[in-house]
Amino acid sequence: MKKLISVLILSISALSACSLKEDAASLYKVEEPLAATITLPEEMHPNEQQIIHVSFTQDNKQVNEVDMLHVQIQKKDEPKLNDDVLVKPLNDGVYEVKSTLIESGLYNITVHAANNNSTIMPTEQFVVGELSEKDLKSIQEGKSKSSGHHEHHH
């Protein structure tokens, strides 16, 4: 029993010596995630070439060239991706995305990008032409879900 008490006292002493320094957080590298801004035209019409712009910031600075960039455009609720997506770098870190979307409807654009070990995949929803009843319902359901109650877990 004396050995057990001695081991416990020794363990507690050893653990108390490992107390956290007040400036410990400043010793770790703080990651600055990459952020994308997707700029869509005000109106999009079927069978017309659409031009979308994407720009990036990281550490509150404009990123002139990302390490990796891939853009996908997909009609909502359809498995097939639009193959007609051209991405071209412009000056000042802005990328131009061109695509001709054949049908009216609700679409998603997903930007897969990486820079300095930060990878992001933002998705933005947009409308081409007229929406169907199904698309309108989908948007309304999405808004009601996002405006509902949010629980925060800590």
N, C-alpha and C positions, 0 to 999 in steps of 0.2 A: 504494500500500500504506500509506503514511503517513497518507493521508486516511482510509482504512478504520479504522486503529488509533485515530486521533483521534476518529472518529465513535463507535467502540465505547467509548472512555474517557468521552466526553461522555454517551453513553446510560447507562452504568453509574452515573455520577455523578448524573444526573438521577433515575434509578430509586431510588438509595439515599436520596435526599432525600425520597422518598415513603414513608418507613417508617411503619408503623402506630402510632398513639398507643396507650398502654396503656389509656386510658379510652374508646376508640372505641366499644365496644359499648354503653356507657351513653348515647351520643348518639342512638341509634336508639330509636324507639318500640317498646315491647314489647307485642305483641298478646296480649290475654287472650281466649281463645276462649269462646264461649257453651257452656254445658253443660246438658243436659236430664236430668231424673229422671222416668222413666215408672213410675207406681205402678199395678200391675194388681191386680184382686181375687184373693183366694186361690183361689176356684173360679168357673168360668164355665160356664153351661149354655146349650144352644141354645134359641132362641126366647124368650130373656129379655133385657131391656135391660141392657147391661153399662156400668158407669161406671168410666172410667179417668182418673187424674189425671196431669197433666204440670206440672212446675215447672222453673224455669230459674235458673241462677246464672251470673254473669260477674264476673271479677276478685274472686272469693271473696265476692261479695255477691249477695243475692237480686235477681232481676230482676222488677219488678212488672208490666211490660208489654213484650212483645217487639214489634219492628217488623213482623214477618211471621210468620204461623203457619198451617200447613196439615197436616192429619193424614190419613193413608191407612191403611186396614185391608184386608188382602188374605189370602184363604185360600192357604196354601202351594201352590205349583205350579199355581195357577189364574191366568189372565191378567186376569180381571175384578176390579176393585176393588169394595169394598163401598160403595154409594152412600149408605147410611144412617149417616152420621157427622156428629154435631152437636158443635161445639166452642163452649164458653161460658166466658168469663173469670169466675173467682170472685174473692174478695178475696185479698190478700196474694200476688199473682203466681201463683196456681194456676189452671190451666185444666182444665175438666171436659170429657171426651170421652165422649159417649154413642153407643152403637151396639147394634143388635139383630142378632146373628149367628145365622142360620137353621140351619146345619149344624154337627155336631160336627167337630172336626179341629184341625189345626195352622194357626195364623194368624200373620201379621206385622203389627205396627203400626209405621209409619214417621212420624216427626215431622219436618216440614220447618220450620225456624225460622231467623230472622235477627234480629240485634240489634247495633247499633254496628259495622257492617261485618264481622260474624262470622256465617257461615252454617253450619248443621249439619243432618244428616239421620240421626239415630240410629234404628236399627231394633231392635225387641225381639220375640222369638218367644213365643207363648203358646198354651195349649190350651183349647179349648172342648169340654165334654162328654168323650166317649170317643175315644181315638185308634185309627185303623185300623192294620193291620200295616205298611202303607206309611209312615205317619207315624212309627210307632215306629222303623222301620228308618232313616228320615231323621234322626231325633234321634240315634240311636246312631252313625250315620256322622259326623254333625256333631261329636259329642263325641270320637270317635276322631281326627278331623282336628285338632281344637283341642288335644288332649292330646299330639300328636306333637311331633317335634323342631322347634324354632324356630331359624332361622338369622338372625343379626344382621349386616347389611351396614353398613359404615362408609365 
